[in-house]
Amino acid sequence: MRNSPILIVHGEPNSIFSEILFKSYKKKIPEKLSRPILMIGSIDLLKSQMNILKYSIKLKSINLKNLKNLKLNKKIINIIDVKYSYKKAFDKVSDNSNIYISKCFAIAIKLLKKKTAFALINGPISKKYFLKKKYLGITEYLAKKTISNSKPTMLIYNPSFSVCPITTHLPLKKVSKNLTKGKIINDIKNINNFYKIKHKIKPKFAILGLNPHCESIDKVSEEEKIIKPAIKYLKKKRIFIKGPFSADTFFSKKNLIDFDVCVGMYHDQVLTPMKTIFNFDAINLTLGLPFLRVSPDHGINESMTGNNKSNPQSLISSIKFFKKIK
């Protein structure tokens, strides 16, 4: 539906997310979208956190049954209330919030499957407590919950340059064993389709090697066995791709101009330079799901929770992203 809302799932209640959400509304960011925003979370908790952080934004409870017939006000926080028992408005992160987070996601996924909602933004979540080693990240969690046949892709996105890690939250010792030609092809195809459909451009890809300087003391390296064959296949599919490049010298100003996307072999290989270059002005996209999922590119930041000193830029970028997405 043209006016179906963008959902925001609260995520970990004991995090900086409510603060950066309030700051986004204070800056009137949601008002600039063509679609309204609908939050899923606890009204009581948000009121308590708003009181501590000294913000004044109207909260309106939305009845799930009447959602199709409602015109949502973009100037207030429209929220589907999910009950959550708590002692402190901001507490230590634990597994006490797991049921709450699961309920929020369940409501969101139900609305997205029914096409009652357009897309999903979720607040940061503790992988340690919520995922409990069952999933590598929220990317994989959502893929399982949506029963999606396609394999999801993580894209850390900025309008001028983006990066993708082929393996996500894996220990380094497991990276090589989990690299495959098929995974590289899947992720690059997902990203290529995203740019073609949503941005009407044919993106230019750079792909990094795994080993320092793309060299290995082994007889057959990952570059020769996996990465180069994937590049060869993708070129035949008329995808613009070059590499493999050595990761230590790739992130120069010239390459940031010449390419749209850099694909790396593991998480920190591309996320470290990306966060250094763009700071908070980047967002985390999950591609390959039946819907578009976006989240701020940072964690729960427990040490800053309740201090009212967090930078809201990544959430603002997450919301602004939908200005160009129809």
N, C-alpha and C positions, 0 to 999 in steps of 0.2 A: 504494500500500500504506500502511496506517495507520502502521506503524512504519518506513517507508522514511526514510533519513537525509537531513539537510540537508548539502549538500556545501560545503566551504570550499576554494577554489582559492588556493594560496599567493600568486600574483601575482608582482610584481617581488621577487626574492630579496634584493636590496640596498635594502631599505626598512625602515620602522619596523614593518611588519606582524607579523613574528614576535614582536617585543616586546609589542605590544598584544594579540596572541593569547595569549601566556604570562600576561599580566596578567589577561585575561578568565578563563582557567582557574584562576588563583590565587584569583580572587574567586568561583569555583565557578558562574559564569554558565551554562555548558552543562548543568550538572546539573539546572537548573530547567525544562528543556524536556521536553515529552512525547516528542519525537523525539530520537534520537542525532545527533551530528555526526560526519562523516567528512571528514577533510582529504585533499587531493591535493597532494603535494609531495615534497621530498627529505628523507628521514629523517636522512641524514648531515649535511646542511646545518642542519636544525633542531637537531640535537644540538650542533653546533658553536656555533650562535648562542645556544642555551640556556646553554651553558657560559660563554660570554663575559658574558652578561647575568645569570648567577648565579641561574637558576631550576632547579627540580627537579620536572619533570612527566613522568610515564611516557609513552613513545611505543610504540605497538603497530602493527606492520606488518600490513595487512589484504590477504588474497589476493582479487583482483578476482573470481575464478571462484566463490568460496564466499560471496560477499557476501549472497545471499538467505537463507542458512541461519545467518548469524551474528547473535548478540545483542551489540551494541556497548556497551562500558562507557562511561558518560557522564563518569566521573571522570578518564579518561586521554585522550590525543590518539590516536585511531585514524586511521591514515594509509595511503593507497595510495601506495606509494613510486615516485617518478619520479626517475630518475638525473639528477644534475646535477654537472658538473665545475667545481670552483672552487679558487682559490688562497687566498683569504681568506674568512672567514665573513661579513664585511661589506666590500664593495668598492665602487668607483665604479660608478654606473649606466651601462650601455652596452647594445649589442645582443647581447652574449654570452649573455644569458639568454632570447633570443627563442624558441629551439627548446624550451627547458624550459617556458616559459609556454604555448606552443602545445600541447605534449603534455598539460599539466595540464588545459587547457580542453577538449581533444579527449576525454579520459577523462570529464570531467564531463558534457559534452554527450551522449555515448554513453549514460551511465547515466540521464540525464534523459529522453532520447528513449525508452528502454526502460521508463520509469516505475519503475526500480529505486531512484531517488533522488527526493526531493520538491522541493527548491529549491536555489538556488545563492547562496552568498556568495563574493565574490572580493576578494582584497587589492588595494591600489592598484597601478596599472601605469603605466609611463612612456609617454605618448602619443607623445612624440618618438621614442623608440627602438623601441617595439613596434609601434605602428600605422603609423608612417612615412608619414603623410598619406594612407594608403589608406582610412581610416575617420575620421569625426569624433570618435568615442569608443568605449568598450567597448560602449555601448548598441547602436551600429550594427554593431560587429564581431560581437556575439552574434546579432543579427538575421540577418546574412549566413550565419553558420555553422549556424544552425538552419533555414535556408531557410524562414523564416517569411513567409507571405503578408501578414500584418498589419504595419502600420508601428509600431515601438516608440515608447514615450513615456517620457521621463525625469521622475520625480517625486521631489523632495527632500522627504522625509516626516518629520513629527513628529506624534505623536498629536493634538496640539491645533491644528496648522496646517501646511499644506504649500504648496509652490510648484512650478510647472512652467514651464520655458522652452520656447517653441515651436520656436525654433532653439537648437541646443546649442553646440558648440564652433566657431562660425563667426566669422571676422573681422567687425567691425562693418560694414564697407563692403559685405558680402554679405548682411546680414540682410534688408534690404528686398526684395531679389530672390528670397529663399527663403521669404518669408511667403506663405501661401496660405490661402484659406478652408477648403479640404479638410484641411490640416494642423491647423488650429485645431480643427475638428470632430472629427477622428480622435483627437487627444490628449485632448480633454475627454470624449469617449465612453469612451475607455480608462480614464480616472481615475474617471468616474462608475460604470462597471461594477465597478471595483476596490472602491470604497467600498460599493456595494450588496451585492456578493457577500461580501466579507471583513469588512465592518463593519456590515452591515445598516442602513445609513443612506443617505439621499438627500443628497449633499453640496451645499453652497452655494458657487458659484463667483463669484469676482471676476476680471475680465479687464482688463489694462492696455492703454493705447494705446502706440504706438511713439514718437510725436513728443512733445517737451516740451509739457505741458499739453494733449495730444491735438490739437495745432494744427500746421498746416504752411503754408508759403508757396506750396506747389504747388497747382494748381487742384483736383486730386483727391488726397486724402491716403490713407494706408494704413488709417486709421480708417474712412473713408467707403467705400473700395473693397473692403476685406478683412475688417476686424474687426467692424464693425457688421452686415454681412450674415451672418457666422458666428454672431453672437449671436442674430439674428433667427431663423435656422434652428434653433438649439439650443433656443430658447424654445418653438418649435413641437413639439419632441420632449419637452417637459415636463421639461427640465433647468433647475434654478434657477441663473440666471446674470445678473449685472449688470455694466454697464460700457459703454464703456471708461472706466477711471479714469486720472487723471494719476499717473504712477509716483512723482513727487516727494513727494506727500502721502498716498499710499495706506496706507503701513505705520504706521498709528496703532494705539493699543491697541484702540480701538472696532472697527476693521475686522478686527483679528486675532480678536476675539470674534464678530463678526457673520458671518464667512465661514470656510469650511473649507479652501478652496484658492484661491490667487492664481495666475493664468496670465499670464505675461509674454511679451514678444516675443523677448527674447534672454537669453543666459546670465546675465550680471552684473546685469541689471535686477532679477532676483528672487533670485539666489543671494547677492549682497552683503548685502541686508537680512536674508535668512534666516539666514546665518551670524553676522551681528552679533547677532541676537535670540537664537538658540538655541546659538551656539558649536559645541560638538562633539555636541550632543544632537539630531542629525538624521541620516538615512540616505538613500542614493540607491537608489530603486527603478526597475527597468525593467519597464514594463507593456506588454502586447501580444505577449509571447513565449509559446511553449507551456508555459513554466514561470515561476515567480517568481524574479527575480534581485535581490539586495540587495548593496550594498557600502557601506563606511564613506564618509562624505561628506568625504573629504580625499585628498590625493595621497600620493606616496611619501615626501615630507619628507626628502630625502637629507641635509640638514644636521644632522638629529637622529638619523640611523641609528646604532645601536650605543651610544647614550648613556644608554639606559634612563631617559629623561625625558619620553617621549611620553604624551599623554593617551589612554587606551583607550576613552573614553566612546562614540565613534561606533560602534566595533566591538561594544561591549557592547549598544548600542541595536539594532544589526543583528541580534544573536543574540536579544535579548529580544523583538524584533518577532514572532518565531515562537511566542511563548507564546500569542498570541491567534489565530494562523492555523492552521487544521486542514487 
